[in-house]
Amino acid sequence: MALKNEWNIVFVAGLFEIGWVVGLKHADSLLGWIGTVISIYVSMQLLIIASKKLPVGTTYAVFTGIGTAGTVILDIVMFDEPFSLLKISLIIVLLGGVMGLKTVSFEEKGGKE
């Protein structure tokens, strides 16, 4: 059960990563930049916390996968980035790889979640 909590922390860290990546592009006020800096700090702190109990390589891959997929989807939905079936297909491949890494690293440890 404890490992499940760490994966939830990685997921939340990934959401904050989406926030700071979008903030780097779209922040145009002091408040926007403060939010971006806070998002960077929170995402990195959560990643550090989760990495203490999870494999670092897999944790980082899941973190960046969430950030990448979320940023692309958010750009399409909120910022009028052109929709591309190829982009969505590649995001699906990326997420499949990330989920595969998570599964393989879990099986290598031989534990139960």
PyMOL commands that place a pseudoatom at each C-alpha (Angstrom):
pseudoatom trace, name=CA, resn=MET, resi=1, chain=A, elem=C, hetatm=0, pos=[0.000, 0.000, 0.000]
pseudoatom trace, name=CA, resn=ALA, resi=2, chain=A, elem=C, hetatm=0, pos=[2.861, 2.385, 0.722]
pseudoatom trace, name=CA, resn=LEU, resi=3, chain=A, elem=C, hetatm=0, pos=[4.165, 2.185, -2.862]
pseudoatom trace, name=CA, resn=LYS, resi=4, chain=A, elem=C, hetatm=0, pos=[0.776, 3.215, -4.172]
pseudoatom trace, name=CA, resn=ASN, resi=5, chain=A, elem=C, hetatm=0, pos=[1.085, 6.419, -2.156]
pseudoatom trace, name=CA, resn=GLU, resi=6, chain=A, elem=C, hetatm=0, pos=[4.476, 7.194, -3.745]
pseudoatom trace, name=CA, resn=TRP, resi=7, chain=A, elem=C, hetatm=0, pos=[3.028, 6.710, -7.236]
pseudoatom trace, name=CA, resn=ASN, resi=8, chain=A, elem=C, hetatm=0, pos=[0.235, 9.133, -6.325]
pseudoatom trace, name=CA, resn=ILE, resi=9, chain=A, elem=C, hetatm=0, pos=[2.931, 11.615, -5.311]
pseudoatom trace, name=CA, resn=VAL, resi=10, chain=A, elem=C, hetatm=0, pos=[4.619, 11.151, -8.710]
pseudoatom trace, name=CA, resn=PHE, resi=11, chain=A, elem=C, hetatm=0, pos=[1.279, 11.783, -10.423]
pseudoatom trace, name=CA, resn=VAL, resi=12, chain=A, elem=C, hetatm=0, pos=[0.734, 15.034, -8.492]
pseudoatom trace, name=CA, resn=ALA, resi=13, chain=A, elem=C, hetatm=0, pos=[4.354, 16.052, -9.214]
pseudoatom trace, name=CA, resn=GLY, resi=14, chain=A, elem=C, hetatm=0, pos=[3.607, 15.489, -12.911]
pseudoatom trace, name=CA, resn=LEU, resi=15, chain=A, elem=C, hetatm=0, pos=[0.571, 17.765, -12.690]
pseudoatom trace, name=CA, resn=PHE, resi=16, chain=A, elem=C, hetatm=0, pos=[2.722, 20.500, -11.163]
pseudoatom trace, name=CA, resn=GLU, resi=17, chain=A, elem=C, hetatm=0, pos=[5.240, 19.926, -13.960]
pseudoatom trace, name=CA, resn=ILE, resi=18, chain=A, elem=C, hetatm=0, pos=[2.509, 20.645, -16.491]
pseudoatom trace, name=CA, resn=GLY, resi=19, chain=A, elem=C, hetatm=0, pos=[1.801, 23.862, -14.590]
pseudoatom trace, name=CA, resn=TRP, resi=20, chain=A, elem=C, hetatm=0, pos=[5.359, 25.141, -14.662]
pseudoatom trace, name=CA, resn=VAL, resi=21, chain=A, elem=C, hetatm=0, pos=[6.020, 24.161, -18.276]
pseudoatom trace, name=CA, resn=VAL, resi=22, chain=A, elem=C, hetatm=0, pos=[2.892, 26.005, -19.387]
pseudoatom trace, name=CA, resn=GLY, resi=23, chain=A, elem=C, hetatm=0, pos=[3.860, 28.876, -17.077]
pseudoatom trace, name=CA, resn=LEU, resi=24, chain=A, elem=C, hetatm=0, pos=[7.257, 29.221, -18.750]
pseudoatom trace, name=CA, resn=LYS, resi=25, chain=A, elem=C, hetatm=0, pos=[5.510, 29.883, -22.045]
pseudoatom trace, name=CA, resn=HIS, resi=26, chain=A, elem=C, hetatm=0, pos=[2.446, 31.842, -20.941]
pseudoatom trace, name=CA, resn=ALA, resi=27, chain=A, elem=C, hetatm=0, pos=[3.352, 33.711, -17.733]
pseudoatom trace, name=CA, resn=ASP, resi=28, chain=A, elem=C, hetatm=0, pos=[3.121, 37.422, -18.464]
pseudoatom trace, name=CA, resn=SER, resi=29, chain=A, elem=C, hetatm=0, pos=[2.682, 38.922, -15.020]
pseudoatom trace, name=CA, resn=LEU, resi=30, chain=A, elem=C, hetatm=0, pos=[4.375, 38.796, -11.642]
pseudoatom trace, name=CA, resn=LEU, resi=31, chain=A, elem=C, hetatm=0, pos=[1.613, 36.531, -10.322]
pseudoatom trace, name=CA, resn=GLY, resi=32, chain=A, elem=C, hetatm=0, pos=[2.046, 34.177, -13.289]
pseudoatom trace, name=CA, resn=TRP, resi=33, chain=A, elem=C, hetatm=0, pos=[5.797, 33.973, -12.712]
pseudoatom trace, name=CA, resn=ILE, resi=34, chain=A, elem=C, hetatm=0, pos=[5.329, 33.407, -8.979]
pseudoatom trace, name=CA, resn=GLY, resi=35, chain=A, elem=C, hetatm=0, pos=[2.938, 30.548, -9.777]
pseudoatom trace, name=CA, resn=THR, resi=36, chain=A, elem=C, hetatm=0, pos=[5.469, 29.105, -12.220]
pseudoatom trace, name=CA, resn=VAL, resi=37, chain=A, elem=C, hetatm=0, pos=[8.294, 29.211, -9.659]
pseudoatom trace, name=CA, resn=ILE, resi=38, chain=A, elem=C, hetatm=0, pos=[6.067, 27.636, -7.001]
pseudoatom trace, name=CA, resn=SER, resi=39, chain=A, elem=C, hetatm=0, pos=[5.083, 24.886, -9.449]
pseudoatom trace, name=CA, resn=ILE, resi=40, chain=A, elem=C, hetatm=0, pos=[8.750, 24.164, -10.220]
pseudoatom trace, name=CA, resn=TYR, resi=41, chain=A, elem=C, hetatm=0, pos=[9.561, 23.927, -6.510]
pseudoatom trace, name=CA, resn=VAL, resi=42, chain=A, elem=C, hetatm=0, pos=[6.559, 21.731, -5.630]
pseudoatom trace, name=CA, resn=SER, resi=43, chain=A, elem=C, hetatm=0, pos=[7.061, 19.369, -8.575]
pseudoatom trace, name=CA, resn=MET, resi=44, chain=A, elem=C, hetatm=0, pos=[10.744, 18.854, -7.761]
pseudoatom trace, name=CA, resn=GLN, resi=45, chain=A, elem=C, hetatm=0, pos=[10.112, 18.379, -4.026]
pseudoatom trace, name=CA, resn=LEU, resi=46, chain=A, elem=C, hetatm=0, pos=[7.400, 15.789, -4.708]
pseudoatom trace, name=CA, resn=LEU, resi=47, chain=A, elem=C, hetatm=0, pos=[9.683, 14.022, -7.182]
pseudoatom trace, name=CA, resn=ILE, resi=48, chain=A, elem=C, hetatm=0, pos=[12.446, 13.878, -4.563]
pseudoatom trace, name=CA, resn=ILE, resi=49, chain=A, elem=C, hetatm=0, pos=[10.032, 12.480, -1.945]
pseudoatom trace, name=CA, resn=ALA, resi=50, chain=A, elem=C, hetatm=0, pos=[8.740, 9.771, -4.290]
pseudoatom trace, name=CA, resn=SER, resi=51, chain=A, elem=C, hetatm=0, pos=[12.241, 8.868, -5.522]
pseudoatom trace, name=CA, resn=LYS, resi=52, chain=A, elem=C, hetatm=0, pos=[13.312, 7.924, -2.010]
pseudoatom trace, name=CA, resn=LYS, resi=53, chain=A, elem=C, hetatm=0, pos=[11.131, 4.790, -2.178]
pseudoatom trace, name=CA, resn=LEU, resi=54, chain=A, elem=C, hetatm=0, pos=[10.766, 4.176, -5.931]
pseudoatom trace, name=CA, resn=PRO, resi=55, chain=A, elem=C, hetatm=0, pos=[13.346, 3.437, -8.634]
pseudoatom trace, name=CA, resn=VAL, resi=56, chain=A, elem=C, hetatm=0, pos=[14.698, 6.830, -9.717]
pseudoatom trace, name=CA, resn=GLY, resi=57, chain=A, elem=C, hetatm=0, pos=[14.843, 6.107, -13.454]
pseudoatom trace, name=CA, resn=THR, resi=58, chain=A, elem=C, hetatm=0, pos=[11.297, 4.822, -13.604]
pseudoatom trace, name=CA, resn=THR, resi=59, chain=A, elem=C, hetatm=0, pos=[10.025, 7.594, -11.352]
pseudoatom trace, name=CA, resn=TYR, resi=60, chain=A, elem=C, hetatm=0, pos=[11.593, 10.245, -13.555]
pseudoatom trace, name=CA, resn=ALA, resi=61, chain=A, elem=C, hetatm=0, pos=[10.271, 8.607, -16.738]
pseudoatom trace, name=CA, resn=VAL, resi=62, chain=A, elem=C, hetatm=0, pos=[6.722, 8.540, -15.344]
pseudoatom trace, name=CA, resn=PHE, resi=63, chain=A, elem=C, hetatm=0, pos=[7.058, 12.134, -14.105]
pseudoatom trace, name=CA, resn=THR, resi=64, chain=A, elem=C, hetatm=0, pos=[8.252, 13.454, -17.464]
pseudoatom trace, name=CA, resn=GLY, resi=65, chain=A, elem=C, hetatm=0, pos=[5.730, 11.319, -19.347]
pseudoatom trace, name=CA, resn=ILE, resi=66, chain=A, elem=C, hetatm=0, pos=[2.871, 12.845, -17.375]
pseudoatom trace, name=CA, resn=GLY, resi=67, chain=A, elem=C, hetatm=0, pos=[4.330, 16.302, -17.913]
pseudoatom trace, name=CA, resn=THR, resi=68, chain=A, elem=C, hetatm=0, pos=[4.872, 15.830, -21.643]
pseudoatom trace, name=CA, resn=ALA, resi=69, chain=A, elem=C, hetatm=0, pos=[1.487, 14.290, -22.368]
pseudoatom trace, name=CA, resn=GLY, resi=70, chain=A, elem=C, hetatm=0, pos=[-0.345, 16.774, -20.166]
pseudoatom trace, name=CA, resn=THR, resi=71, chain=A, elem=C, hetatm=0, pos=[1.425, 19.768, -21.688]
pseudoatom trace, name=CA, resn=VAL, resi=72, chain=A, elem=C, hetatm=0, pos=[0.644, 18.701, -25.254]
pseudoatom trace, name=CA, resn=ILE, resi=73, chain=A, elem=C, hetatm=0, pos=[-2.995, 18.009, -24.419]
pseudoatom trace, name=CA, resn=LEU, resi=74, chain=A, elem=C, hetatm=0, pos=[-3.357, 21.271, -22.492]
pseudoatom trace, name=CA, resn=ASP, resi=75, chain=A, elem=C, hetatm=0, pos=[-1.809, 23.220, -25.387]
pseudoatom trace, name=CA, resn=ILE, resi=76, chain=A, elem=C, hetatm=0, pos=[-4.338, 21.687, -27.789]
pseudoatom trace, name=CA, resn=VAL, resi=77, chain=A, elem=C, hetatm=0, pos=[-7.341, 22.191, -25.508]
pseudoatom trace, name=CA, resn=MET, resi=78, chain=A, elem=C, hetatm=0, pos=[-6.599, 25.604, -23.975]
pseudoatom trace, name=CA, resn=PHE, resi=79, chain=A, elem=C, hetatm=0, pos=[-4.061, 27.388, -26.166]
pseudoatom trace, name=CA, resn=ASP, resi=80, chain=A, elem=C, hetatm=0, pos=[-5.250, 26.616, -29.711]
pseudoatom trace, name=CA, resn=GLU, resi=81, chain=A, elem=C, hetatm=0, pos=[-2.288, 24.438, -30.622]
pseudoatom trace, name=CA, resn=PRO, resi=82, chain=A, elem=C, hetatm=0, pos=[-3.262, 22.589, -33.819]
pseudoatom trace, name=CA, resn=PHE, resi=83, chain=A, elem=C, hetatm=0, pos=[-4.659, 19.094, -33.240]
pseudoatom trace, name=CA, resn=SER, resi=84, chain=A, elem=C, hetatm=0, pos=[-2.598, 16.402, -34.895]
pseudoatom trace, name=CA, resn=LEU, resi=85, chain=A, elem=C, hetatm=0, pos=[-3.478, 12.734, -34.981]
pseudoatom trace, name=CA, resn=LEU, resi=86, chain=A, elem=C, hetatm=0, pos=[0.245, 11.999, -35.196]
pseudoatom trace, name=CA, resn=LYS, resi=87, chain=A, elem=C, hetatm=0, pos=[0.910, 13.987, -31.975]
pseudoatom trace, name=CA, resn=ILE, resi=88, chain=A, elem=C, hetatm=0, pos=[-1.857, 12.159, -30.129]
pseudoatom trace, name=CA, resn=SER, resi=89, chain=A, elem=C, hetatm=0, pos=[-0.614, 8.801, -31.442]
pseudoatom trace, name=CA, resn=LEU, resi=90, chain=A, elem=C, hetatm=0, pos=[2.914, 9.556, -30.231]
pseudoatom trace, name=CA, resn=ILE, resi=91, chain=A, elem=C, hetatm=0, pos=[1.585, 10.633, -26.826]
pseudoatom trace, name=CA, resn=ILE, resi=92, chain=A, elem=C, hetatm=0, pos=[-0.243, 7.296, -26.585]
pseudoatom trace, name=CA, resn=VAL, resi=93, chain=A, elem=C, hetatm=0, pos=[3.007, 5.475, -27.447]
pseudoatom trace, name=CA, resn=LEU, resi=94, chain=A, elem=C, hetatm=0, pos=[4.851, 7.557, -24.813]
pseudoatom trace, name=CA, resn=LEU, resi=95, chain=A, elem=C, hetatm=0, pos=[2.264, 6.783, -22.143]
pseudoatom trace, name=CA, resn=GLY, resi=96, chain=A, elem=C, hetatm=0, pos=[2.357, 3.090, -23.076]
pseudoatom trace, name=CA, resn=GLY, resi=97, chain=A, elem=C, hetatm=0, pos=[6.131, 3.096, -22.581]
pseudoatom trace, name=CA, resn=VAL, resi=98, chain=A, elem=C, hetatm=0, pos=[5.844, 4.873, -19.257]
pseudoatom trace, name=CA, resn=MET, resi=99, chain=A, elem=C, hetatm=0, pos=[3.208, 2.422, -18.006]
pseudoatom trace, name=CA, resn=GLY, resi=100, chain=A, elem=C, hetatm=0, pos=[5.378, -0.456, -19.230]
pseudoatom trace, name=CA, resn=LEU, resi=101, chain=A, elem=C, hetatm=0, pos=[8.378, 0.888, -17.313]
pseudoatom trace, name=CA, resn=LYS, resi=102, chain=A, elem=C, hetatm=0, pos=[6.296, 1.200, -14.171]
pseudoatom trace, name=CA, resn=THR, resi=103, chain=A, elem=C, hetatm=0, pos=[5.018, -2.359, -14.553]
pseudoatom trace, name=CA, resn=VAL, resi=104, chain=A, elem=C, hetatm=0, pos=[8.441, -3.840, -15.284]
pseudoatom trace, name=CA, resn=SER, resi=105, chain=A, elem=C, hetatm=0, pos=[10.109, -2.053, -12.366]
pseudoatom trace, name=CA, resn=PHE, resi=106, chain=A, elem=C, hetatm=0, pos=[7.355, -3.277, -10.053]
pseudoatom trace, name=CA, resn=GLU, resi=107, chain=A, elem=C, hetatm=0, pos=[7.668, -6.874, -11.265]
pseudoatom trace, name=CA, resn=GLU, resi=108, chain=A, elem=C, hetatm=0, pos=[11.467, -6.800, -10.859]
pseudoatom trace, name=CA, resn=LYS, resi=109, chain=A, elem=C, hetatm=0, pos=[11.039, -5.992, -7.169]
pseudoatom trace, name=CA, resn=GLY, resi=110, chain=A, elem=C, hetatm=0, pos=[8.614, -8.906, -6.829]
pseudoatom trace, name=CA, resn=GLY, resi=111, chain=A, elem=C, hetatm=0, pos=[6.396, -7.044, -4.385]
pseudoatom trace, name=CA, resn=LYS, resi=112, chain=A, elem=C, hetatm=0, pos=[2.743, -6.291, -4.147]
pseudoatom trace, name=CA, resn=GLU, resi=113, chain=A, elem=C, hetatm=0, pos=[1.184, -2.864, -4.331]
for i in range(1, 113): cmd.bond("trace and resi %d" % i, "trace and resi %d" % (i + 1))
show_as sticks, trace
zoom trace
